[in-house]
Amino acid sequence: MLFLGLAFAGLVVIAACAVKVFVAVRGLGRELQQAKAGLEPKRSALRTAARRLERARE
């Protein structure tokens, strides 16, 4: 019976850690989306400038 209780306690600890990891991954995903949204205008401007430079070389 003791082993069963210890096994259950171990599973509870593992489940708690899994929930923490899941929450952290969701937060990281949100952070990446915000960074992507912030970089998109700069990426577009850089692409436009690169095209202008390419045309100027021709």
N, C-alpha and C positions, 0 to 999 in steps of 0.2 A: 504494500500500500504506500509505503514511503517513496518507493521509486516512481510510482504513478504520480504522486504529488510533485516530486522533483521534475519529472518530465513535463508535467503541465506548466509548472512555473517557468521552465526553460522555454516552452513554446510561447508563453505570454511575453517573455523578454524579447524573443525573436520577433514576435508580431509587433511589439511596440517600436522596435528598431525599424522594421519594415515600414510602418506608418510614418515615422520621422523621415525616412529616405524618400518616400512617395511625396510627402509635403515639400521637401527640399527640391525635388526634381520639378515639381509643378512651379515652384517659385523661380527656379532657374529658367524654365521655359518662358515664363512671363517676362523675365528680365531680358532674355534673348530677343523676344518679339519687340520689346521697347527699343533695344539697341538697333535692331534691323530697321524699325520704322524711323529712327533718328538718322540712320546712315543713308537711307534711300535717296533723299534729295541730293546729298553730296555725291553719291554714286552716279546719279543721273547727270549732274553738272560735270563730273569728271569724264563721263562717257562723251558728252557733248564737246568738251574741250579737246578730247583725244581725236574725235572725228574732224574737228576743225583743223587740228595740226596735221592730220593725215592728208586732208585735202590741200593744205598749203604746201606740202612736200611734193605734190604731183605737178 
